């Protein structure tokens, strides 16, 4: 009984209650009590009145506006296709269409002796991809190799590579996918000039890197970088043709994701190659770009 | 003393309460490091920092410090690898591109069709005759099968059905071989059955319920009309299949194939355009039919056209390009694995396949450097060894010379290996020379040579001259 009356025990109990109570209050304070459902009588509410929504055809072309939004591509105008003199298509898109139909007719006429539809499709796809998705690869004989791998040479080389990126970049350009999206969605309002400018940026990267003397220890990473620049140049150039020759754009988009990853790896590999020469670079060297790309890049 | 004890007691209790309260109300927060040059991990990308002094002291760095995220287009492009842009943009772009391709392809095909096919196969001008030939062959085979021992027709009316199908086909042949829809339905057949049942007036005399059950459940087998209908249906199916006109559901992106086709009309206030939504297959099919002699007959079904275009799209959009078409096989050492031929191998294979003399020249040049280096190193090793024989040599010099001899021996081992490897590669190339002295090795062999060459830790001329200067100074 004495222990019950012990003020220390009583104090501990009081503090404990206070803490628990305080925590409870803090936890629930401010929360509105859940409204208890009242009048739970089941009642079928009256269905809302269905109203007629008027349809419009603002361009008066016979296709209602709500349908128009599902057909975003330019309309095929039949009246325009009766030309007196036929000009074979010059774009890959047009050539692909005509080739497909020629093959389809030949399949019909040739019977069992003709190639199958699958073969026809594969031939067309192979032809399109080989003509638009394969790039020339730059190799050792295309670059200037120096035998000198001294610290000074490596430093100069690293700074030259980074300076090319810093000099020829254009900060006013968005990401190429954003530019492409704007272009394909609003071709009548947005032209492809920004995409073409961005392609020039990569072309400049490529051309200036090609003429930069490379120490022999850096040949592989150097060529990787050049080929990635070239691939990006080709990709973005193809994006700029989205309205004139969309098949080329589509085919290049297939490899675009790989190429952007390749770009990242190429720069990281350059960083790896320089990392063994870290002591030769100064804090204000442009080559620090590669380190910062590795550290803060994607 | 009691007061002091009481104070300590209260402080302890208060501290306990504080700790308890803190534990109750504390919510852990994820630590976010400020962007400014602090390495995230000790072993991550910063471990081998390009320059340790750089990151720590980049306050005054030049444009390089801001280049990564702000100005360098390579950075924004490479950021695509983060997949955010890919996930959010590429699908929409590809969809729009696909629609544009469809429109342009349709237009070009229509131009080509309306131009009279521009030298296309002549058979399209007599497609009707072509199709009839196909149909004749098919129906003949089928009629043979109907009369054969394994026919599904019951013997009593086998011949009747054969004749009926043949007559029906002949009647329909004027319409391109398309059989007319069956005019005698199952109901009609059962009416005939009732006649049969009522003729004798005695249900039991004609087989009873058992016969009735067979006839009623399998009319295609036990009644003339049922068999005829069945045969005609099968014949129709065969003819349809023979012309490749079977109906296939086109499932390509749900509505992707809808196109807006417009034609010029004369409106109340002048020329106008009237458009409708249809598929490319429809509009092309109509144009094809109009341009050929098949008249109202359809040359190629719209679905067939849609189907082949869809198959092409499917192939074109399939994610299959990697490696030499993409650049993912970039190079080893990135932690990236690639199943195909690495990009660098392709690169080297193509380059030296085109100009194999260039790799030969590199090998010969390097062999010369290694040989020269070996001569210099041997010379200095001998000179250091002679100096070490001098009993008056100071201990410090003796240590230096001994270290130099050890270094030279190590270098000579590498030189020996390099020289042997380079000589082997040179000889291998020479073995592949033809009578005219041209290198005639296959690309795979050249690629192997190039790979082995890049693996050799060759010495450079500068390295050689630098060591020569060091050894020369030591001996002064």
Interface residues (C-beta under 8 A of the other chain):
Chain A: X8 X11 X12 X15 X19 X22 X23 X26 X60 X61 X62 X63 X67 X68 X70 X71 X72 X73 X74 X75 X76 X77 X78 X79 X80 X81 X82 X83 X86 X88 X89 X91 X93 X94 X95 X96 X97 X98 X100 X101 X102 X103 X104 X105 X106 X108 X109 X111 X117 X118 X120 X121 X122 X124 X125 X128 X129 X133 X134 X137 X138 X139 X140 X141 X142 X147 X148 X149 X150 X162 X165 X166 X169 X170 X171 X173 X174 X175 X176 X177 X178 X180 X181 X184 X185 X198 X201 X202 X205 X216 X219 X220 X221 X223 X224 X227 X228 X231 X232 X242 X243 X246 X247 X249 X250 X251 X253 X254 X255 X256 X257 X258 X259 X260 X261 X262 X263 X264 X265 X266 X267 X268 X269 X271 X272 X274 X275 X278 X279 X281 X282 X283 X284 X285 X286 X287 X288 X289 X290 X291 X292 X293 X294 X295 X296 X297 X298
Chain B: X9 X13 X17 X20 X21 X24 X25 X35 X37 X39 X45 X46 X48 X49 X50 X51 X52 X53 X54 X55 X57 X58 X60 X61 X62 X63 X64 X65 X67 X68 X69 X70 X71 X72 X73 X74 X75 X76 X77 X78 X79 X80 X81 X82 X85 X86 X89 X90 X92 X93 X94 X96 X97 X98 X99 X100 X101 X102 X103 X104 X105 X106 X107 X108 X109 X110 X111 X112 X113 X114 X115 X116 X117 X118 X120 X121 X123 X124 X127 X130 X134 X244 X255 X258 X259 X260 X261 X262 X263 X264 X272 X273 X274 X275 X276 X277 X280 X283 X284 X299 X300 X304 X305 X307 X308 X309 X311 X312 X315 X316 X317 X318 X319 X320 X321 X322 X324 X325 X326 X327 X328 X330 X331 X333 X334 X336 X343 X344 X346 X347 X348 X350 X351 X352 X354 X355 X358 X359 X365 X454 X460 X461 X462 X463
